Amino acid sequence: MNEHNLKRVSWKIEKRKLADLKPHPKNPRQFTDKGMKDLENSINSIGFMQPININQDGTILSGHARAMKLKQMGEIEVDVYVPDRLLTPKQEEEVLVRANANTAGQWDFDILANEFENFELEEWGMNIPQIENMPDLSILDDNDNDDKLNELADGVKKAIMIEFEPDHYQEAYDLIKYWREKQLYVGKYLIDKLKQEKDKL
């Protein structure tokens, strides 16, 4: 039977013994010491808030790290999401990938930067981009530094913050992302369009 003709899968929460769960042989996730420590801190701080996804036979589809860490912490049972029918191997593979890659949202880095503390975000397991090869900014302390500043800024793109009403923000974000992926220099395109509108006045 074609997999697309199968009825939609429904998931329910059950209690399963950790000893009965088995890792998927194709699990594409790799675990780091930092990631496992962050996970342990999260469990100790706010509890186990995200059930593990398994197939009916106990094969882990999402939550390998959680299962491993809970075993290390001495837990016996865990909440799991179980499908109402046995998933096909292809569906298992899809869950393995989608559970980590198929998120509808995206981070609002302005809010993260202005409303949260970086050290807390890092403690909570978020990777904060670090700026590498920072230029020597000590020249900013000099009075006679125009030539040095011009040399430092030569060829560096500059950014202008443009405000959008909430109803327009997502559309603007999606359009800019789309054209950047098409290798369009959005800044020059915007200048040309604004100049055209100005000439009409």
Phi, psi and omega in degrees: 000138178297133183299330180289343180270353178288149180294155181301140180283135173248144183244143176226155181269133175227167170261129176229150174285135180301327181295339182270353180271143181230139181293150177283134182295341181254018180305119185271000183274141175247145184249139178251160178300318180296316181298319180291325177291319177299320180295317178298317179298321180296315180297318180292329185277312187233008176086183182266099192256354184231105181301156178275138175270129178227161169277171184299334181274006178093001178288126181287131178250327177211127180114024179303316181294320180297316179298316181296315183292319180296323175298315180297331182273003174088012179286150181255314182240161182209151173285135179226151169267128182236134178287157182281357173209161181293126179285149175286161177305322180293320177294323175301314180297322180296317178296319180306321183272311185298326183299336181249337187249340191260063178261135184281334183268179177211157182288137170266098188290337175296314179294317179301319183289325188263336186249351182233157176269133182303319184294328177288319177301319179292320178297328183274005172100006181270136178276116179267121181302133177256136179278118181262157177055048178299137177291158178287108183265008180297340180294342179293342179278349181275148177281321183259079188226015183301315182296320180293319179294320179296321178294320181294322184273352184299123177082000180268126179290146180244154184244145174239130178280126179244128182273144176230145172294151182308324181291340184256346189300308185297320179297317179297316180300312182296320180294315180296317178299316181301310184287331174295320178295335176274008178066025176275135175282096187298324182300314181292322179297319179295318178300313181299317181293319179292324177295321177299316179293322180294321181294338180283342183285000000 
